Amino acid sequence: MNTPLVEFVGAGPGAEDLITLRGLCALEQADLVVYAGSLVNPGHLKRCKPDCECRDSAAMNLGEQVIAMSEAALAGKRVVRLHTGDPAMYGAINEQIRALAEKGIASRIVPGVSSVFGAAAALGCELTCPDVSQSVVLTRTPGRTPMPKGENAAAFARTGATLVFFLSTGKIDDLMTALMGEGGLSPDTPAAVVYRATWPDERILRGTVSDIARKVEEAGFGRQALIFVGRALDAQGGASRLYGADFSHGYRNHLANEAFDGRCALYAFTDKGVVRAKEIAAGLGLPAVIHSTRPTGAPDVVHTPGETFDATLSANWRQFDAHIFISATGIAVRKIAPLLRDKTSDPAVLSCSESGSHVVGLTSGHLGGANRLARRVARVTGGQAVISTATDVNGLPAFDEAAAQEHARILNTDAIRSLNAALLSGKPIAFCGPRTVFDRHFAGTDQVIYTDSPEAVTARHAVLWDAEGTVPEEVQHLDITGKSFVLGVGCRRGVEPLELRLIAEGHLSDLGLRPEHIAAIASCDVKADEPAILELGEKWQVPVEFHAAARLDAVPVPTPSAKVREKVGTASVSEAACLLSAGYGSIPQPTLYAPKAAFGDVTLALARLPHLSAPKAAHGQVVVVGLGSGVPGQITPEVDAALRHCDTVAGYSNYVDFIRDRIIGKPIIQNGMMGEVARCRATLEAAAAGQEVCMVCSGDPGILAMAGLLFELRAREPEFADIPIRVLPGITAANIAAASLGAPLQNGFSLVSLSDLLVPSDEVRQNLRAVAQSALPVTLYNPAGRKRRHLLTEALDIFREQRGGDVLCAYVRHAGRPQEAKWIGRLDDFPADEVDMSTLVIIGGPRTITDAGAMYEARGYVEKYME
């Protein structure tokens, strides 16, 4: 059930066309409108539905207004409280909102254009003039409502700010006297009064503080007039630096070659580095996280000890658009080397000296924006950006840089090198695409020639930017499209199409994008008949795709919602849908450009389509890796490198959990127990499609794990015959458990699995009898499940029979993990009830000894060399 709601809408200063589109949409949908009498232009009420009830609040007290609004809202009607100007300015809305809240009714405010801005427009002036006044005070004179202590006109006048007085024309004579007296304003200080700003009968009086009161009296102005006082009213001050061609700062991407709008991770290794990182983060004004290897105690700095730094960087790699090292360049290069994959998908990486004197762009200078970010960081630190890309050094507009600045997508990244090389060598290059793009980036480069159509290209190189047609076969070309994003949409049933479109276009505008950047719209299949979504696709002329809840729920997103899951069966609609339509699960992987944003009954998210390269080889490969117990310290460097470099990860879900922080952003092939064949087949299919897939296993992949099954499937199924399979060893549970106990396996050992899921029980018993007759210690894997315990009981009996009840034995549960537990004792005392599938059992032999809590075997050195 939806919470009852009243919308407080600002009608603007008077003119019908100065109400906001959002406010107009609310009026058009309202069932009841309570409006502020003659202060509101009656033309606004003509936009209401024929059956909408419109009530004038002029003769109503607060209680009557609240009763009228609450009764309608509780009855499920859409209620609008229509105020003049903006509700936040002398709107008396606080008491209405509180009274409605007491009745369980929520309030939402739709801002309006204040009369102060309508009047300023009528005066034709800027209220904040450089070198004259950079502040505006909006106030009033005391009346039946007194002014708070310290708020008086004279005090405000002494600041030199531009003053705007509401509700004060009745006392204008006293006001001007106070401004000239206690306020210290010169009698020739400009003043103006605007009566009924933006209404058809608008009138303007201009003068000074010495004569404006007389002019108002002669004109007969009463209410609905604003008083302006200040030198800015007719100032001839200097020009603002805001739009100066050479003026830019961190918080605004004014210069195209400094534009960067992604998330930044900063890494500092000294106290000075932390100070510099904070300066950069504050100056950029972008979402940023600072990491320091030194503990600072500061809440805005994440302590990342040196021993965990590489793992943190790996986890951050795909989560951030830029990584800024406050360090020597060599440190940054060594740390990022294992993570680098491709210039079209790697994030921007910068190295900034502790002094801030030099900022070096290391990777992804163009598509990743490292060069632009380096210039911007250098502006913050007062240093110099060190840019080494050839086109930038030679002052040429690289084509991939132009694509990045235009938020465009390159469809054949393999051609970037040859086209930029042609640019550097001075060869003629045809450009077919939007004239505006050409004028912005290439009009000043003589060798880039605007050409109307691809068929008309005569040069050996061309750039096709949203161009229809094909170039001659011998022409090397770079293919670029402006349609680079998928918009994910979630909304309530029956949302108005105009409302959705205005919200979506406004959101894109806030992100510096336009509908022309959208390649598709995506949502949940329960919205497949939603008119607003379908009309949006038709209006923008893009396809609309709908996905089943089960598919959406399989996509990891940053802001899942339990409430959404209750309604549609998935924790995410807008984020998961846009990622799916952008190609989630494929290579290269799309990224979430803008996470879910809520706008009342509408949620929007934006996924960026990846740049594309030439098709991969006919097949990739499978690398089967062992994770040991899964804790970071037991993952070998070789396995860690494989996880970083692979395209896709596959594995049992519980094992994938061990390394999720290392594989953020990678597609995952995962399922549960009993899904091994399907998982391995899906892994081989992904490799057959050209991907490098890491199949993760616990312990060692060749011991009771997936390596053997992958080889079996490759041998049995011809379509997988040519797929390379590499196996990287891991630390098996026997080694981990033995190390925890001491050295119980040092003279050799046997390994037996008690699982009869795949191997017949009789074969397991045969193995047990054979090894029990030897002198070797035995490790028992998979000893017992909740329902399968009979083979453990039989195994213990077999060993008692062969080795006696006094033989030493042990178990280790969760070996190598934080929750590890172990037991050492006699076989007759073995606590079988404590054993589960996470336990490894070791049964000793005649050389097994226990001492001081350790279990080990005598190796024989003492007997041979010391006796």
PyMOL commands that set and color helices and strands:
alter all, ss='L'
color gray80, all
select helices_A, chain A and resi 16-18+21-29+37-39+42-47+62-74+94-102+115-123+153-157+169-180+212-219+231-234+256-258+271-284+306-316+329-339+370-381+390-393+399-405+413-424+435-441+454-456+497-510+515-517+525-527+531-540+549-553+562-568+574-581+632-634+637-645+653-662+676-688+707-716+718-720+733-741+761-772+790-803+827-829+832-834+861-865
alter helices_A, ss='H'
color red, helices_A
select strands_A, chain A and resi 5-10+32-35+53-56+79-83+106-110+136-140+162-166+190-195+203-208+225-229+264-268+288-292+301-303+322-326+348-352+358-363+384-386+409-410+429-432+448-450+461-465+476-481+485-491+518-524+544-547+591-599+602-608+621-626+648-652+668-671+692-697+725-728+742-743+750-753+778-781+808-813+821-826+839-843+848-851+854-857
alter strands_A, ss='S'
color yellow, strands_A
deselect
rebuild
show_as cartoon
